[in-house]
């Protein structure tokens, strides 16, 4: 994922807190987080929002290394 300036877009992990044993978890881009929080509030849900860690690229796994 990249933004309009070509940088990697920040992603966030959204956890919907409930009484279920396994909470629902999804990933959202920075621009979606406010809407997710607003939607959750409108429906009486609580959410936990945490930044996702960017995956670490292993040496030799980038596309440029394949040539």
N, C-alpha and C positions, 0 to 999 in steps of 0.2 A: 504494500500500500504506500502510495506517495501522495503528497498534497500538491497544490498547483505550482509551488516553487520547486518541485522535484525532490523534496525532503521526505523521509519516511514519516507517515502519519502516526500520531500517538494513538494507541489503543488502550481501552480500559476494560477491566473485567467487572461485570455487573453481577452481583449475587443477590437474588431475591430472597429475603429472609422470611421464613414462614415456620409453621409448626410441623412441616413435613420432615421426615428424617434426612432426606437428601435435598438440599436447596437447589433451585434452578440457577444455573450460571450461564452467562452469555458474554460475548465480547462486542464492544461498541467503539466506534471511532469517536474522537474528541467532539465532533460536531453533533453527535447523537446523544451525548450524556445528559444534557439539560432536558431534552424531551423524555428520556427514559425516567428521570427523576420526577418530572411533572406528572407523567402518566401513572407512575407508581403511587404518588401522593393522592391523585384523584381517585384511586381504587383502594386506598387504605393500606397499601403495601409499604414495607420498608425495604430499602436496597442498600447494599454496601458497594461502594465504588472504589476500585483500586487500579492504579496504572499497571498495564501489562509490561512485563519485561520483554525487551526486544530479544529475539533469538540470537544466540551467539553463533556466528558462522565458524565452522571448523576450518582450519587451514586446508586448502586444496579442494574445498567444496564449492567455491564460487565459480560462476560460469566462465569468468575470464581465465581461470586456471585450467579449464578443459582443453583449450586450444594448444 
